Amino acid sequence: MRGDTRGALLMVLPELSPAQRAEALEKAAAVRKERSALMAGLKDRKVSLEDVLAREDTVATRTPVKRLLKSLPGIGAVRAGQLLEELDIPEGRRVAGLGPRQREQLVKLFPASS
């Protein structure tokens, strides 16, 4: 289906009933809360980057790598961007899209503290 004059395809969103909409909003809020807890765990060093990269749930796998890096102590937006560039990881890459070598490089840079 063509929508605008630039030729981009537009996605038609399904109509949701108020109950479906409320359920979707609750689910989204729960995912945001869990992702926030994951990021806080990284920042407080309660969970290691290796642990996060090993997780297979959607909360971890759908998290952008840059967001993970920015959650690490001492890493800000600029340094996170530099690390992505050095490791040849695209800016918008999510954890699920990382290759084994990229995961290995990240774990070497940020080993689990004992």
C-alpha positions as CSV (number, residue, x, y, z in Angstrom):
1,M,0.0,0.0,0.0
2,R,1.5,3.3,-1.0
3,G,0.7,6.3,1.2
4,D,2.8,9.4,0.6
5,T,4.4,11.0,-2.5
6,R,7.9,9.9,-1.7
7,G,7.0,6.3,-2.4
8,A,7.5,4.9,1.2
9,L,5.3,2.1,2.3
10,L,3.0,2.8,5.2
11,M,2.0,0.2,7.8
12,V,-1.6,0.2,8.8
13,L,-2.0,-0.3,12.5
14,P,-4.8,-2.6,13.6
15,E,-7.8,-1.2,15.4
16,L,-7.7,-2.1,19.1
17,S,-10.6,-2.3,21.4
18,P,-10.2,-0.3,24.6
19,A,-9.5,-3.6,26.5
20,Q,-6.8,-4.6,24.0
21,R,-5.3,-1.2,24.1
22,A,-5.2,-1.2,28.0
23,E,-3.6,-4.7,27.9
24,A,-0.9,-3.6,25.4
25,L,-0.1,-0.5,27.5
26,E,0.3,-2.6,30.6
27,K,2.5,-5.1,28.8
28,A,4.7,-2.2,27.4
29,A,4.9,-0.6,30.9
30,A,6.0,-4.0,32.4
31,V,8.7,-4.4,29.7
32,R,10.0,-0.8,30.3
33,K,10.1,-1.4,34.1
34,E,12.0,-4.7,33.6
35,R,14.5,-3.1,31.1
36,S,15.0,-0.2,33.6
37,A,15.8,-2.7,36.4
38,L,18.2,-4.4,34.0
39,M,20.0,-1.1,33.3
40,A,20.1,-0.2,37.0
41,G,21.6,-3.6,37.7
42,L,24.4,-2.9,35.2
43,K,25.0,0.6,36.7
44,D,25.1,-0.7,40.2
45,R,27.3,-3.7,39.2
46,K,24.7,-6.2,40.5
47,V,24.7,-7.8,37.0
48,S,27.5,-8.1,34.5
49,L,27.5,-7.2,30.9
50,E,28.3,-10.9,30.2
51,D,25.2,-11.9,32.1
52,V,23.0,-9.5,30.1
53,L,24.5,-10.7,26.7
54,A,23.8,-14.3,27.7
55,R,20.1,-13.7,28.4
56,E,17.7,-14.8,25.7
57,D,14.5,-13.0,26.9
58,T,13.1,-10.2,24.8
59,V,13.8,-7.6,27.3
60,A,17.6,-8.1,27.0
61,T,17.7,-9.1,23.3
62,R,15.7,-6.1,22.1
63,T,17.7,-3.6,24.1
64,P,20.0,-1.4,22.0
65,V,23.7,-2.1,22.6
66,K,24.4,1.6,23.0
67,R,21.9,1.8,25.8
68,L,23.5,-1.1,27.5
69,L,26.9,0.6,27.3
70,K,25.6,3.9,28.6
71,S,24.3,2.0,31.6
72,L,27.8,0.9,32.6
73,P,29.5,3.0,35.2
74,G,31.8,5.6,33.7
75,I,30.4,5.2,30.1
76,G,28.5,8.1,28.7
77,A,26.9,8.7,25.3
78,V,30.1,9.9,23.7
79,R,32.2,7.0,24.9
80,A,29.5,4.5,24.1
81,G,29.4,5.8,20.5
82,Q,33.2,5.5,20.3
83,L,33.1,2.0,21.5
84,L,30.5,1.0,19.0
85,E,32.6,2.5,16.2
86,E,35.8,0.8,17.5
87,L,34.0,-2.6,17.6
88,D,32.3,-2.0,14.3
89,I,28.9,-2.3,15.8
90,P,26.2,-0.2,14.0
91,E,24.7,2.6,16.1
92,G,21.2,1.1,16.2
93,R,22.2,-2.6,16.8
94,R,20.2,-4.5,19.4
95,V,21.7,-7.2,21.6
96,A,20.0,-9.9,19.5
97,G,21.8,-8.7,16.4
98,L,25.3,-9.0,17.9
99,G,27.6,-11.6,16.4
100,P,29.7,-14.0,18.6
101,R,32.9,-12.0,18.0
102,Q,31.2,-8.7,18.9
103,R,29.8,-10.3,22.1
104,E,33.3,-11.6,23.0
105,Q,34.9,-8.2,22.4
106,L,32.4,-6.5,24.7
107,V,32.9,-9.1,27.4
108,K,36.7,-8.6,27.2
109,L,36.3,-4.9,27.5
110,F,33.9,-5.1,30.5
111,P,34.7,-8.3,32.4
112,A,32.5,-9.4,35.3
113,S,33.9,-8.0,38.5
114,S,34.6,-10.5,41.3
